[in-house]
């Protein structure tokens, strides 16, 4: 029984959404889009923050609600994970990918990025999207701050930072999983529980 309980807990802990205003809350409501290009007509780089819980985790999946009015424009955009610096984007921790605009649709669609980057406990991080001058990619922003982990975070637009509870946040979903060491511990505990159960049956 204890082993089954532990297995269920492990499955439940395998993936946790810590930020989501794409599918949660008000749904995929868009207040509009902001261009991710640096210049001359858009407002990038754009960013939105998220915070981890009481244990160290690994960033495993990221969804951004993006579009491109002209996907064949030859532009590219880069997605990065940044540290926090006084509630604004800090230094680059990892580049999650550089992508062609041709991967986007002319209408808003969740753009999925699979990754594996360690995150510390009780820490704020930033996701930042930057485009080339030829990019027409845009990141959707919501008219509310509804959704998992959204209200207490911040967004970065046109060189300035705003709190999500006072200015429309960008739409993304952040999924984390336990660190490998946590899984090792779970496996070890499972083994101990199995031995105890076996001895009791004997």
C-alpha positions in Angstrom: 0.0 0.0 0.0 2.8 2.4 0.9 4.6 1.5 -2.3 1.6 2.2 -4.3 1.1 5.5 -2.5 4.8 6.5 -3.2 4.5 5.5 -6.9 1.4 7.7 -7.2 3.2 10.6 -5.6 6.1 10.1 -7.9 3.9 10.2 -11.0 2.1 13.3 -9.7 5.4 15.0 -9.0 6.9 14.1 -12.4 5.5 17.3 -14.0 4.1 20.4 -12.4 2.8 23.5 -14.0 4.1 26.5 -12.0 3.0 29.3 -14.4 0.1 29.2 -16.9 -2.1 31.8 -18.5 -2.4 30.0 -21.8 -4.8 27.2 -20.8 -5.7 28.0 -17.2 -7.9 30.7 -15.8 -9.5 32.8 -18.5 -8.4 30.5 -21.2 -6.3 31.5 -24.3 -7.6 35.1 -24.2 -5.3 37.5 -26.0 -5.3 41.2 -25.4 -3.1 41.5 -28.5 0.5 40.8 -29.4 3.8 42.7 -29.0 6.5 42.3 -31.6 9.6 40.5 -30.4 12.0 42.2 -32.8 14.5 44.6 -31.4 14.1 47.3 -34.0 12.8 49.3 -35.8 9.1 48.7 -35.5 8.7 46.2 -32.5 9.3 46.4 -28.8 11.5 43.4 -28.0 13.2 41.9 -26.3 10.1 40.9 -24.4 10.0 39.0 -21.1 7.9 37.5 -18.4 9.0 36.1 -15.0 8.0 33.0 -13.1 9.0 31.7 -9.6 9.8 28.2 -8.3 8.5 26.6 -5.2 10.2 25.2 -2.0 12.3 22.5 -3.8 14.8 22.6 -6.6 13.4 21.4 -9.9 14.2 21.2 -13.6 12.6 23.3 -16.3 11.3 20.6 -18.7 8.7 22.3 -20.9 7.8 25.8 -22.0 4.9 27.0 -24.1 4.7 30.5 -25.5 1.6 31.8 -27.3 3.1 33.2 -30.5 2.2 34.2 -34.1 3.9 35.7 -37.2 1.9 37.7 -39.7 4.4 36.7 -42.4 6.1 33.4 -41.4 8.2 33.4 -44.6 9.9 36.7 -43.8 13.2 35.0 -43.1 13.4 36.3 -39.6 14.4 34.4 -36.5 13.7 34.7 -32.8 15.6 33.5 -29.7 14.2 32.2 -26.4 16.3 32.5 -23.3 16.2 31.7 -19.6 17.4 34.6 -17.5 18.2 35.2 -13.8 16.3 37.8 -11.8 17.8 41.2 -11.0 15.6 43.4 -8.8 12.4 42.0 -10.5 13.8 42.6 -14.0 15.7 40.3 -16.4 19.2 39.6 -15.2 21.9 37.6 -16.9 21.4 34.9 -19.5 21.4 31.4 -17.9 20.6 29.3 -21.0 19.5 29.8 -24.5 16.5 27.6 -25.0 16.7 27.8 -28.7 17.0 30.0 -31.8 14.0 29.4 -34.2 12.9 30.4 -37.6 9.8 32.5 -38.0 8.6 29.8 -40.5 7.9 27.6 -37.5 5.1 29.9 -36.4 1.5 30.3 -37.7 -0.2 33.5 -38.9 -2.6 33.0 -36.0 -1.8 32.6 -32.3 -0.6 29.1 -31.5 1.2 27.6 -28.5 4.9 27.2 -29.4 6.4 24.3 -27.5 10.0 24.1 -26.3 11.4 21.0 -24.5 14.4 21.6 -22.4 16.3 20.5 -19.3 17.6 23.3 -17.1 18.1 23.2 -13.4 16.1 25.7 -11.3 16.9 26.6 -7.7 14.2 26.6 -5.0 12.3 29.8 -4.1 13.8 31.7 -7.0 12.4 34.1 -9.7 13.5 33.5 -13.3 12.7 35.2 -16.6 11.8 33.9 -20.0 12.9 36.4 -22.7 12.1 36.4 -26.4 14.2 38.4 -28.8 13.8 38.7 -32.6 15.9 39.9 -35.4 15.1 43.1 -37.2 13.4 41.0 -40.0 11.2 39.1 -37.6 7.5 39.8 -37.5 6.9 37.3 -34.7 4.7 38.5 -31.8 4.1 37.3 -28.3 0.5 37.4 -27.0 -0.4 39.3 -23.9 -3.5 38.6 -21.7 -6.0 41.3 -20.6 -6.0 39.8 -17.1 -3.5 38.3 -14.7 -5.5 35.1 -14.1 -3.8 31.7 -14.1 -1.4 29.6 -12.1 1.5 31.7 -10.7 0.7 34.7 -12.8 -0.5 37.5 -10.5 2.7 38.0 -8.4 5.1 38.1 -11.4 6.5 40.8 -13.8 6.8 41.5 -17.5 9.3 43.3 -19.6 8.3 45.5 -22.5 10.0 48.1 -24.6 12.9 48.4 -22.0 10.6 48.8 -19.0 9.2 46.4 -16.3 5.7 46.2 -15.1 4.0 44.1 -12.4 1.5 41.6 -13.9 -1.2 42.8 -11.6 -1.0 46.3 -13.1 -0.1 45.6 -16.8 -1.0 42.8 -19.1 1.3 39.7 -18.8 2.6 37.7 -21.7 1.1 34.3 -22.2 3.1 31.2 -21.4 3.1 27.9 -19.6 6.1 26.7 -17.5 6.4 23.1 -16.6 8.9 21.7 -14.1 9.9 18.2 -12.9 11.8 17.0 -9.8 15.6 17.0 -10.1 17.2 13.7 -11.0 18.5 13.4 -7.4 14.9 13.6 -6.2 14.0 10.7 -8.5 17.0 8.7 -7.2 15.7 9.3 -3.6 12.2 8.1 -4.6 13.7 4.9 -6.1 15.7 4.2 -3.0 12.8 4.8 -0.7 10.7 2.5 -3.0 13.3 -0.2 -2.5 13.3 0.1 1.2 9.5 0.0 1.3 9.5 -3.2 -0.8 12.0 -4.9 1.5 9.9 -4.0 4.5 6.7 -5.3 2.9 8.4 -8.5 1.9 9.7 -9.1 5.5 6.2 -8.5 6.9 4.7 -11.1 4.5 7.4 -13.6 5.6 
